[in-house]
Amino acid sequence: MYVEHVALPGIGLRQVITTDDDQHVGVVCHHNGRRDLVVYRPDDPDAALSVTLTRREAATLARLLGLVEVEETDCACHRQPAVR
């Protein structure tokens, strides 16, 4: 699986995965700690549905996706939440 990492100057970091079904899902991690879960439209990669999550909500979603333990850290372009 390919993970694209793109620095967004003045905003943070965008990380997008491409699923086996060629769908694109990502997270924009803002410098202020906000996270946006983004699902891109298959027919138009510039169009997307975005859901804004707090750190706590993002950690809860990670747990729901099957990650047992999530360590929260500050969000920066070269740092991301560590998952164990």
N, C-alpha and C positions, 0 to 999 in steps of 0.2 A: 504494500500500500504506500502510495506517495503522499508526503505531507509537505505542503508549500508554506514557507515562512516568508512573510513580507513585512519589513519595517514600514510603519506609517508615521512619517515625521510629524511631530507635534501631537500624535494620537496614541501610538503604542505599537502593538504587533498583531498582525493578522496571520492565523494559522488555519489552513484549509486542507481537508483530506478529500480524496476522490475514492468513493466506494467501489466495490466490485461491480455494481450496477451503473457505474459512471455518474453517480450523483455527487454533488459538491456540498460539503457541510463544513462550517468553520466557526472559529471564535476570534473576535476582535478583543484583545486585552488592552484596555486603556491605561495610561500612566496613572490615573487616579484610582485604579482598582476596579472600575466598572468592566463588565464583560458582556459582550453581545454575542449571542448564539445566532449564527447566520446559516440559512438554508437557501442555496441558489437555485433558480429555476433552470431545469435542464435545457429548455429551448432558448434561454436568454441569460448568459452568465453575468450580465450586468444587473439583472433584476433578482432581488432576494427578499426573503422574509426574515426579519430580524427581531429577536427577543432580548431585551436588556435584563441582565441578572446581577444581583448583588453578589459579593463574595460568598456569603452564606448560601444563597440560592444556587450558585455554581457548584459549590461543594456538595450540596444536597443532590443536584442533578448527577454529578459524578458518581455518587453512591448508588443512585437509582440505576445507573448504567452498569453497575456491577463492580465498581472500584471500592475496595473494602476501606481503605484509609486514604484520606487526602490531607496533605499538609499545606495550609494556606501560607503564601508568602506575598510580599509586595509585587505588584505587576510592573514590569519594565520590559523594554525591548529585548533584552537578552536573558530575562528571568521569567519563569513560569511556575505555576503550582507544581510541586513535586508530588508524584503519585507513587505510592509504595504498594 
